Amino acid sequence: MNVSVIIPVTGKGKRFGEEVPKQFYELAGQPIILHTVKNIITSPLISGGVIVCGAGI
């Protein structure tokens, strides 16, 4: 079975209250988006995916 994911990275994180958009905020020394992507690409259940970002991100 092929399972693909779509990771939306389009928000500016205004409600997050930081100057950096939430997906680029560092957690344990790495951007949050990197934690997300690493978990997905190392999963044996996921065969592919796409990261979608808006202009200016």
PQR file with spaces between the fields and no chain letter, atoms N, CA, C, O and H, PARSE charges and radii, in Angstrom:
ATOM       1  N    MET     1       0.850   -1.182    0.000 -0.4000 1.5000
ATOM       2  CA   MET     1       0.000    0.000    0.000 -0.0000 2.0000
ATOM       3  C    MET     1       0.894    1.243    0.000  0.5500 1.7000
ATOM       4  O    MET     1       1.857    1.325    0.762 -0.5500 1.4000
ATOM       5  N    ASN     2       0.566    2.198   -0.855 -0.4000 1.5000
ATOM       6  CA   ASN     2       1.287    3.466   -0.902 -0.0000 2.0000
ATOM       7  C    ASN     2       0.522    4.523   -0.118  0.5500 1.7000
ATOM       8  O    ASN     2      -0.670    4.742   -0.334 -0.5500 1.4000
ATOM       9  H    ASN     2      -0.216    2.131   -1.474  0.4000 1.0000
ATOM      10  N    VAL     3       1.234    5.172    0.797 -0.4000 1.5000
ATOM      11  CA   VAL     3       0.644    6.248    1.588 -0.0000 2.0000
ATOM      12  C    VAL     3       1.518    7.487    1.406  0.5500 1.7000
ATOM      13  O    VAL     3       2.727    7.446    1.632 -0.5500 1.4000
ATOM      14  H    VAL     3       2.203    4.994    0.972  0.4000 1.0000
ATOM      15  N    SER     4       0.903    8.566    1.002 -0.4000 1.5000
ATOM      16  CA   SER     4       1.617    9.833    0.839 -0.0000 2.0000
ATOM      17  C    SER     4       1.046   10.859    1.804  0.5500 1.7000
ATOM      18  O    SER     4      -0.108   10.762    2.222 -0.5500 1.4000
ATOM      19  H    SER     4      -0.080    8.600    0.818  0.4000 1.0000
ATOM      20  N    VAL     5       1.858   11.833    2.149 -0.4000 1.5000
ATOM      21  CA   VAL     5       1.426   12.884    3.071 -0.0000 2.0000
ATOM      22  C    VAL     5       1.588   14.252    2.410  0.5500 1.7000
ATOM      23  O    VAL     5       2.407   14.439    1.511 -0.5500 1.4000
ATOM      24  H    VAL     5       2.795   11.911    1.810  0.4000 1.0000
ATOM      25  N    ILE     6       0.795   15.184    2.877 -0.4000 1.5000
ATOM      26  CA   ILE     6       0.920   16.583    2.484 -0.0000 2.0000
ATOM      27  C    ILE     6       1.192   17.357    3.766  0.5500 1.7000
ATOM      28  O    ILE     6       0.410   17.297    4.715 -0.5500 1.4000
ATOM      29  H    ILE     6       0.130   15.032    3.608  0.4000 1.0000
ATOM      30  N    ILE     7       2.298   18.077    3.790 -0.4000 1.5000
ATOM      31  CA   ILE     7       2.662   18.869    4.966 -0.0000 2.0000
ATOM      32  C    ILE     7       2.486   20.341    4.610  0.5500 1.7000
ATOM      33  O    ILE     7       3.295   20.899    3.869 -0.5500 1.4000
ATOM      34  H    ILE     7       2.934   18.126    3.019  0.4000 1.0000
ATOM      35  N    PRO     8       1.434   20.976    5.130 -0.5600 1.5000
ATOM      36  CA   PRO     8       1.250   22.403    4.852  0.2800 2.0000
ATOM      37  C    PRO     8       2.151   23.247    5.760  0.5500 1.7000
ATOM      38  O    PRO     8       2.120   23.107    6.982 -0.5500 1.4000
ATOM      39  N    VAL     9       2.943   24.112    5.155 -0.4000 1.5000
ATOM      40  CA   VAL     9       3.861   24.987    5.888 -0.0000 2.0000
ATOM      41  C    VAL     9       3.607   26.400    5.399  0.5500 1.7000
ATOM      42  O    VAL     9       4.514   27.061    4.893 -0.5500 1.4000
ATOM      43  H    VAL     9       2.969   24.226    4.162  0.4000 1.0000
ATOM      44  N    THR    10       2.388   26.856    5.548 -0.4000 1.5000
ATOM      45  CA   THR    10       2.017   28.129    4.934 -0.0000 2.0000
ATOM      46  C    THR    10       1.745   29.245    5.932  0.5500 1.7000
ATOM      47  O    THR    10       1.710   30.413    5.546 -0.5500 1.4000
ATOM      48  H    THR    10       1.652   26.319    5.960  0.4000 1.0000
ATOM      49  N    GLY    11       1.552   28.919    7.192 -0.4000 1.5000
ATOM      50  CA   GLY    11       1.179   29.940    8.155 -0.0000 2.0000
ATOM      51  C    GLY    11       2.327   30.835    8.565  0.5500 1.7000
ATOM      52  O    GLY    11       3.496   30.466    8.460 -0.5500 1.4000
ATOM      53  H    GLY    11       1.580   27.970    7.505  0.4000 1.0000
ATOM      54  N    LYS    12       1.980   31.991    9.022 -0.4000 1.5000
ATOM      55  CA   LYS    12       2.973   32.931    9.531 -0.0000 2.0000
ATOM      56  C    LYS    12       3.097   32.838   11.055  0.5500 1.7000
ATOM      57  O    LYS    12       4.004   33.435   11.634 -0.5500 1.4000
ATOM      58  H    LYS    12       1.030   32.292    9.108  0.4000 1.0000
ATOM      59  N    GLY    13       2.206   32.105   11.703 -0.4000 1.5000
ATOM      60  CA   GLY    13       2.289   31.878   13.144 -0.0000 2.0000
ATOM      61  C    GLY    13       2.020   33.106   13.982  0.5500 1.7000
ATOM      62  O    GLY    13       2.612   33.253   15.052 -0.5500 1.4000
ATOM      63  H    GLY    13       1.469   31.620   11.232  0.4000 1.0000
ATOM      64  N    LYS    14       1.154   33.988   13.539 -0.4000 1.5000
ATOM      65  CA   LYS    14       0.881   35.226   14.280 -0.0000 2.0000
ATOM      66  C    LYS    14       0.358   34.944   15.693  0.5500 1.7000
ATOM      67  O    LYS    14       0.752   35.618   16.644 -0.5500 1.4000
ATOM      68  H    LYS    14       0.673   33.869   12.670  0.4000 1.0000
ATOM      69  N    ARG    15      -0.518   33.963   15.830 -0.4000 1.5000
ATOM      70  CA   ARG    15      -1.049   33.629   17.168 -0.0000 2.0000
ATOM      71  C    ARG    15       0.004   32.983   18.048  0.5500 1.7000
ATOM      72  O    ARG    15      -0.139   32.957   19.270 -0.5500 1.4000
ATOM      73  H    ARG    15      -0.839   33.416   15.057  0.4000 1.0000
ATOM      74  N    PHE    16       1.057   32.464   17.444 -0.4000 1.5000
ATOM      75  CA   PHE    16       2.145   31.824   18.179 -0.0000 2.0000
ATOM      76  C    PHE    16       2.888   32.850   19.029  0.5500 1.7000
ATOM      77  O    PHE    16       3.444   32.507   20.072 -0.5500 1.4000
ATOM      78  H    PHE    16       1.174   32.485   16.451  0.4000 1.0000
ATOM      79  N    GLY    17       2.898   34.099   18.590 -0.4000 1.5000
ATOM      80  CA   GLY    17       3.466   35.177   19.391 -0.0000 2.0000
ATOM      81  C    GLY    17       4.980   35.330   19.307  0.5500 1.7000
ATOM      82  O    GLY    17       5.575   36.014   20.139 -0.5500 1.4000
ATOM      83  H    GLY    17       2.446   34.378   17.742  0.4000 1.0000
ATOM      84  N    GLU    18       5.601   34.717   18.336 -0.4000 1.5000
ATOM      85  CA   GLU    18       7.048   34.848   18.159 -0.0000 2.0000
ATOM      86  C    GLU    18       7.326   35.573   16.846  0.5500 1.7000
ATOM      87  O    GLU    18       6.447   35.682   15.991 -0.5500 1.4000
ATOM      88  H    GLU    18       5.118   34.161   17.660  0.4000 1.0000
ATOM      89  N    GLU    19       8.550   36.065   16.693 -0.4000 1.5000
ATOM      90  CA   GLU    19       8.916   36.755   15.457 -0.0000 2.0000
ATOM      91  C    GLU    19       9.128   35.786   14.306  0.5500 1.7000
ATOM      92  O    GLU    19       8.951   36.141   13.140 -0.5500 1.4000
ATOM      93  H    GLU    19       9.264   35.976   17.387  0.4000 1.0000
ATOM      94  N    VAL    20       9.503   34.576   14.637 -0.4000 1.5000
ATOM      95  CA   VAL    20       9.761   33.539   13.632 -0.0000 2.0000
ATOM      96  C    VAL    20       8.481   32.725   13.438  0.5500 1.7000
ATOM      97  O    VAL    20       7.837   32.378   14.428 -0.5500 1.4000
ATOM      98  H    VAL    20       9.647   34.288   15.584  0.4000 1.0000
ATOM      99  N    PRO    21       8.087   32.408   12.202 -0.5600 1.5000
ATOM     100  CA   PRO    21       6.920   31.547   12.002  0.2800 2.0000
ATOM     101  C    PRO    21       7.086   30.226   12.757  0.5500 1.7000
ATOM     102  O    PRO    21       8.190   29.696   12.878 -0.5500 1.4000
ATOM     103  N    LYS    22       5.985   29.720   13.250 -0.4000 1.5000
ATOM     104  CA   LYS    22       5.988   28.537   14.112 -0.0000 2.0000
ATOM     105  C    LYS    22       6.781   27.366   13.531  0.5500 1.7000
ATOM     106  O    LYS    22       7.517   26.704   14.263 -0.5500 1.4000
ATOM     107  H    LYS    22       5.088   30.151   13.151  0.4000 1.0000
ATOM     108  N    GLN    23       6.647   27.101   12.247 -0.4000 1.5000
ATOM     109  CA   GLN    23       7.315   25.949   11.646 -0.0000 2.0000
ATOM     110  C    GLN    23       8.840   26.081   11.658  0.5500 1.7000
ATOM     111  O    GLN    23       9.547   25.078   11.556 -0.5500 1.4000
ATOM     112  H    GLN    23       6.049   27.639   11.653  0.4000 1.0000
ATOM     113  N    PHE    24       9.348   27.304   11.781 -0.4000 1.5000
ATOM     114  CA   PHE    24      10.793   27.522   11.801 -0.0000 2.0000
ATOM     115  C    PHE    24      11.329   27.783   13.205  0.5500 1.7000
ATOM     116  O    PHE    24      12.535   27.950   13.389 -0.5500 1.4000
ATOM     117  H    PHE    24       8.774   28.118   11.863  0.4000 1.0000
ATOM     118  N    TYR    25      10.440   27.820   14.191 -0.4000 1.5000
ATOM     119  CA   TYR    25      10.854   28.008   15.581 -0.0000 2.0000
ATOM     120  C    TYR    25      11.657   26.788   16.012  0.5500 1.7000
ATOM     121  O    TYR    25      11.295   25.659   15.681 -0.5500 1.4000
ATOM     122  H    TYR    25       9.460   27.684   14.042  0.4000 1.0000
ATOM     123  N    GLU    26      12.728   27.002   16.736 -0.4000 1.5000
ATOM     124  CA   GLU    26      13.583   25.878   17.112 -0.0000 2.0000
ATOM     125  C    GLU    26      13.103   25.180   18.373  0.5500 1.7000
ATOM     126  O    GLU    26      12.747   25.810   19.369 -0.5500 1.4000
ATOM     127  H    GLU    26      13.022   27.920   17.005  0.4000 1.0000
ATOM     128  N    LEU    27      13.108   23.886   18.294 -0.4000 1.5000
ATOM     129  CA   LEU    27      12.766   23.008   19.407 -0.0000 2.0000
ATOM     130  C    LEU    27      13.900   21.994   19.507  0.5500 1.7000
ATOM     131  O    LEU    27      14.164   21.264   18.552 -0.5500 1.4000
ATOM     132  H    LEU    27      13.398   23.375   17.485  0.4000 1.0000
ATOM     133  N    ALA    28      14.564   21.944   20.641 -0.4000 1.5000
ATOM     134  CA   ALA    28      15.710   21.045   20.844 -0.0000 2.0000
ATOM     135  C    ALA    28      16.781   21.273   19.775  0.5500 1.7000
ATOM     136  O    ALA    28      17.411   20.323   19.310 -0.5500 1.4000
ATOM     137  H    ALA    28      14.350   22.537   21.417  0.4000 1.0000
ATOM     138  N    GLY    29      16.986   22.537   19.388 -0.4000 1.5000
ATOM     139  CA   GLY    29      18.055   22.889   18.464 -0.0000 2.0000
ATOM     140  C    GLY    29      17.748   22.725   16.991  0.5500 1.7000
ATOM     141  O    GLY    29      18.624   22.942   16.154 -0.5500 1.4000
ATOM     142  H    GLY    29      16.474   23.309   19.766  0.4000 1.0000
ATOM     143  N    GLN    30      16.509   22.343   16.650 -0.4000 1.5000
ATOM     144  CA   GLN    30      16.132   22.178   15.244 -0.0000 2.0000
ATOM     145  C    GLN    30      14.758   22.790   15.006  0.5500 1.7000
ATOM     146  O    GLN    30      13.914   22.798   15.902 -0.5500 1.4000
ATOM     147  H    GLN    30      15.797   22.167   17.330  0.4000 1.0000
ATOM     148  N    PRO    31      14.529   23.309   13.780 -0.5600 1.5000
ATOM     149  CA   PRO    31      13.204   23.866   13.472  0.2800 2.0000
ATOM     150  C    PRO    31      12.113   22.799   13.608  0.5500 1.7000
ATOM     151  O    PRO    31      12.344   21.628   13.308 -0.5500 1.4000
ATOM     152  N    ILE    32      10.950   23.202   14.053 -0.4000 1.5000
ATOM     153  CA   ILE    32       9.827   22.283   14.240 -0.0000 2.0000
ATOM     154  C    ILE    32       9.521   21.524   12.951  0.5500 1.7000
ATOM     155  O    ILE    32       9.219   20.332   13.003 -0.5500 1.4000
ATOM     156  H    ILE    32      10.762   24.153   14.297  0.4000 1.0000
ATOM     157  N    ILE    33       9.590   22.181   11.807 -0.4000 1.5000
ATOM     158  CA   ILE    33       9.300   21.509   10.543 -0.0000 2.0000
ATOM     159  C    ILE    33      10.260   20.350   10.299  0.5500 1.7000
ATOM     160  O    ILE    33       9.867   19.333    9.727 -0.5500 1.4000
ATOM     161  H    ILE    33       9.835   23.149   11.765  0.4000 1.0000
ATOM     162  N    LEU    34      11.509   20.490   10.725 -0.4000 1.5000
ATOM     163  CA   LEU    34      12.478   19.410   10.545 -0.0000 2.0000
ATOM     164  C    LEU    34      12.102   18.192   11.389  0.5500 1.7000
ATOM     165  O    LEU    34      12.231   17.056   10.932 -0.5500 1.4000
ATOM     166  H    LEU    34      11.828   21.316   11.190  0.4000 1.0000
ATOM     167  N    HIS    35      11.638   18.425   12.611 -0.4000 1.5000
ATOM     168  CA   HIS    35      11.162   17.313   13.447 -0.0000 2.0000
ATOM     169  C    HIS    35      10.022   16.577   12.735  0.5500 1.7000
ATOM     170  O    HIS    35       9.984   15.347   12.704 -0.5500 1.4000
ATOM     171  H    HIS    35      11.533   19.348   12.982  0.4000 1.0000
ATOM     172  N    THR    36       9.108   17.343   12.172 -0.4000 1.5000
ATOM     173  CA   THR    36       7.965   16.759   11.467 -0.0000 2.0000
ATOM     174  C    THR    36       8.417   15.925   10.278  0.5500 1.7000
ATOM     175  O    THR    36       8.010   14.774   10.127 -0.5500 1.4000
ATOM     176  H    THR    36       9.139   18.342   12.197  0.4000 1.0000
ATOM     177  N    VAL    37       9.259   16.509    9.440 -0.4000 1.5000
ATOM     178  CA   VAL    37       9.707   15.820    8.229 -0.0000 2.0000
ATOM     179  C    VAL    37      10.511   14.569    8.580  0.5500 1.7000
ATOM     180  O    VAL    37      10.330   13.527    7.950 -0.5500 1.4000
ATOM     181  H    VAL    37       9.590   17.445    9.563  0.4000 1.0000
ATOM     182  N    LYS    38      11.385   14.657    9.564 -0.4000 1.5000
ATOM     183  CA   LYS    38      12.187   13.483    9.946 -0.0000 2.0000
ATOM     184  C    LYS    38      11.307   12.332   10.416  0.5500 1.7000
ATOM     185  O    LYS    38      11.572   11.175   10.091 -0.5500 1.4000
ATOM     186  H    LYS    38      11.531   15.504   10.075  0.4000 1.0000
ATOM     187  N    ASN    39      10.273   12.640   11.170 -0.4000 1.5000
ATOM     188  CA   ASN    39       9.368   11.585   11.631 -0.0000 2.0000
ATOM     189  C    ASN    39       8.614   10.942   10.478  0.5500 1.7000
ATOM     190  O    ASN    39       8.352    9.739   10.496 -0.5500 1.4000
ATOM     191  H    ASN    39      10.057   13.580   11.434  0.4000 1.0000
ATOM     192  N    ILE    40       8.271   11.731    9.491 -0.4000 1.5000
ATOM     193  CA   ILE    40       7.527   11.195    8.349 -0.0000 2.0000
ATOM     194  C    ILE    40       8.429   10.370    7.436  0.5500 1.7000
ATOM     195  O    ILE    40       8.050    9.273    7.028 -0.5500 1.4000
ATOM     196  H    ILE    40       8.484   12.708    9.477  0.4000 1.0000
ATOM     197  N    ILE    41       9.614   10.878    7.109 -0.4000 1.5000
ATOM     198  CA   ILE    41      10.462   10.148    6.158 -0.0000 2.0000
ATOM     199  C    ILE    41      11.076    8.884    6.758  0.5500 1.7000
ATOM     200  O    ILE    41      11.510    8.001    6.019 -0.5500 1.4000
ATOM     201  H    ILE    41       9.922   11.770    7.440  0.4000 1.0000
ATOM     202  N    THR    42      11.117    8.790    8.071 -0.4000 1.5000
ATOM     203  CA   THR    42      11.648    7.574    8.679 -0.0000 2.0000
ATOM     204  C    THR    42      10.562    6.547    8.968  0.5500 1.7000
ATOM     205  O    THR    42      10.863    5.437    9.408 -0.5500 1.4000
ATOM     206  H    THR    42      10.764    9.507    8.671  0.4000 1.0000
ATOM     207  N    SER    43       9.313    6.901    8.729 -0.4000 1.5000
ATOM     208  CA   SER    43       8.216    5.956    8.958 -0.0000 2.0000
ATOM     209  C    SER    43       8.136    4.949    7.820  0.5500 1.7000
ATOM     210  O    SER    43       8.115    5.335    6.651 -0.5500 1.4000
ATOM     211  H    SER    43       9.069    7.802    8.372  0.4000 1.0000
ATOM     212  N    PRO    44       8.092    3.669    8.148 -0.5600 1.5000
ATOM     213  CA   PRO    44       7.949    2.662    7.104  0.2800 2.0000
ATOM     214  C    PRO    44       6.556    2.664    6.468  0.5500 1.7000
ATOM     215  O    PRO    44       6.340    2.006    5.451 -0.5500 1.4000
ATOM     216  N    LEU    45       5.625    3.390    7.053 -0.4000 1.5000
ATOM     217  CA   LEU    45       4.257    3.440    6.545 -0.0000 2.0000
ATOM     218  C    LEU    45       4.065    4.473    5.437  0.5500 1.7000
ATOM     219  O    LEU    45       3.094    4.410    4.683 -0.5500 1.4000
ATOM     220  H    LEU    45       5.800    3.925    7.880  0.4000 1.0000
ATOM     221  N    ILE    46       4.997    5.426    5.343 -0.4000 1.5000
ATOM     222  CA   ILE    46       4.861    6.527    4.396 -0.0000 2.0000
ATOM     223  C    ILE    46       5.769    6.281    3.192  0.5500 1.7000
ATOM     224  O    ILE    46       6.959    6.012    3.351 -0.5500 1.4000
ATOM     225  H    ILE    46       5.786    5.478    5.955  0.4000 1.0000
ATOM     226  N    SER    47       5.200    6.375    1.985 -0.4000 1.5000
ATOM     227  CA   SER    47       5.996    6.124    0.780 -0.0000 2.0000
ATOM     228  C    SER    47       6.351    7.407    0.019  0.5500 1.7000
ATOM     229  O    SER    47       7.193    7.369   -0.878 -0.5500 1.4000
ATOM     230  H    SER    47       4.233    6.594    1.855  0.4000 1.0000
ATOM     231  N    GLY    48       5.737    8.518    0.352 -0.4000 1.5000
ATOM     232  CA   GLY    48       6.031    9.758   -0.343 -0.0000 2.0000
ATOM     233  C    GLY    48       5.304   10.922    0.279  0.5500 1.7000
ATOM     234  O    GLY    48       4.476   10.750    1.174 -0.5500 1.4000
ATOM     235  H    GLY    48       5.052    8.549    1.080  0.4000 1.0000
ATOM     236  N    GLY    49       5.617   12.109   -0.201 -0.4000 1.5000
ATOM     237  CA   GLY    49       4.938   13.271    0.332 -0.0000 2.0000
ATOM     238  C    GLY    49       5.342   14.551   -0.360  0.5500 1.7000
ATOM     239  O    GLY    49       6.241   14.585   -1.201 -0.5500 1.4000
ATOM     240  H    GLY    49       6.289   12.249   -0.928  0.4000 1.0000
ATOM     241  N    VAL    50       4.647   15.598    0.025 -0.4000 1.5000
ATOM     242  CA   VAL    50       4.866   16.923   -0.535 -0.0000 2.0000
ATOM     243  C    VAL    50       4.810   17.935    0.596  0.5500 1.7000
ATOM     244  O    VAL    50       3.955   17.848    1.477 -0.5500 1.4000
ATOM     245  H    VAL    50       3.917   15.570    0.708  0.4000 1.0000
ATOM     246  N    ILE    51       5.725   18.894    0.569 -0.4000 1.5000
ATOM     247  CA   ILE    51       5.682   20.015    1.505 -0.0000 2.0000
ATOM     248  C    ILE    51       5.148   21.204    0.717  0.5500 1.7000
ATOM     249  O    ILE    51       5.705   21.573   -0.316 -0.5500 1.4000
ATOM     250  H    ILE    51       6.420   18.964   -0.147  0.4000 1.0000
ATOM     251  N    VAL    52       4.063   21.802    1.209 -0.4000 1.5000
ATOM     252  CA   VAL    52       3.424   22.933    0.532 -0.0000 2.0000
ATOM     253  C    VAL    52       3.672   24.184    1.346  0.5500 1.7000
ATOM     254  O    VAL    52       3.344   24.242    2.531 -0.5500 1.4000
ATOM     255  H    VAL    52       3.609   21.502    2.048  0.4000 1.0000
ATOM     256  N    CYS    53       4.261   25.198    0.697 -0.4000 1.5000
ATOM     257  CA   CYS    53       4.497   26.458    1.414 -0.0000 2.0000
ATOM     258  C    CYS    53       4.009   27.613    0.553  0.5500 1.7000
ATOM     259  O    CYS    53       3.966   27.533   -0.674 -0.5500 1.4000
ATOM     260  H    CYS    53       4.527   25.151   -0.266  0.4000 1.0000
ATOM     261  N    GLY    54       3.648   28.677    1.232 -0.4000 1.5000
ATOM     262  CA   GLY    54       3.159   29.854    0.542 -0.0000 2.0000
ATOM     263  C    GLY    54       4.301   30.763    0.130  0.5500 1.7000
ATOM     264  O    GLY    54       5.434   30.584    0.577 -0.5500 1.4000
ATOM     265  H    GLY    54       3.683   28.742    2.229  0.4000 1.0000
ATOM     266  N    ALA    55       4.014   31.720   -0.705 -0.4000 1.5000
ATOM     267  CA   ALA    55       5.013   32.696   -1.135 -0.0000 2.0000
ATOM     268  C    ALA    55       5.528   33.483    0.079  0.5500 1.7000
ATOM     269  O    ALA    55       4.750   33.890    0.943 -0.5500 1.4000
ATOM     270  H    ALA    55       3.093   31.866   -1.067  0.4000 1.0000
ATOM     271  N    GLY    56       6.811   33.685    0.128 -0.4000 1.5000
ATOM     272  CA   GLY    56       7.394   34.459    1.209 -0.0000 2.0000
ATOM     273  C    GLY    56       7.694   33.659    2.458  0.5500 1.7000
ATOM     274  O    GLY    56       8.113   34.229    3.465 -0.5500 1.4000
ATOM     275  H    GLY    56       7.443   33.354   -0.573  0.4000 1.0000
ATOM     276  N    ILE    57       7.495   32.369    2.419 -0.4000 1.5000
ATOM     277  CA   ILE    57       7.795   31.518    3.587 -0.0000 2.0000
ATOM     278  C    ILE    57       9.175   30.953    3.430  0.5500 1.7000
ATOM     279  O    ILE    57       9.639   30.208    4.293 -0.5500 1.4000
ATOM     280  H    ILE    57       7.154   31.905    1.601  0.4000 1.0000
